[in-house]
Amino acid sequence: MVLEIVTYGHPALRQKGSEIKQIDDKLRQLAADMLETMVAANGVGLAAQQVGVPIQLAVIDVAGVEDRPSTMKIDGKEVDVDSRMPLMLINPVIELGPEKEIGTEGCLSFPDITAEIPRSAGVSVRALDLDGRAVSFEATGLLSRAVQHEVDHLHGVLFIDRMNSATRTALAGRLKRMQRGGR
């Protein structure tokens, strides 16, 4: 079922997600609905906060995105990214790599707004999957950026918080209108 994606101004977007203690059919259904919602909105990632549920759950799918390639390593070995998608990450913990890069980001909770955002070029991820199994991997490219963006959401951090001051100033009017419920 496609869920409503909340937009800037909704309080759930600023809430730190609760740690998930039990993986059950209700959580699996939420993850499936989030994935369907993300695909319907042409996104590559969606955090539970974006559908109004402040818990530590994110879905990501960068399969087929050729203009912004990704790499993924599991146990130090490179794997085919597309074959590992979609990712359902429960209680993810990330470690940022030292190298930084600037890239274009958008957010489904900020329709029609994109900006150049600095992020780590690589990230290491530890999380649980929907079966409660531990998953860990390293990522670069769009997958790294998507993981960092979604984990930020899980902690109430928005991509506008990572914009430089000139960009935020330029978007101030649009952001105020969004915050009040307009677009």
Protein Blocks (a to p, Z undefined) as FASTA:
>chain_A
ZZddddehiaklmpccdddfbdcfklmmmmmmmmmmmmmnopabdcfklnopacdddddd
fehiaklccdddeehiacdfklmpccddehiacdddfbdcddddddfklghiacdddddf
bdcdddddfkopacddddehjllmmmmmmmmmmnopafklmpcfklmmmmmmmmmmmmno
pZZ
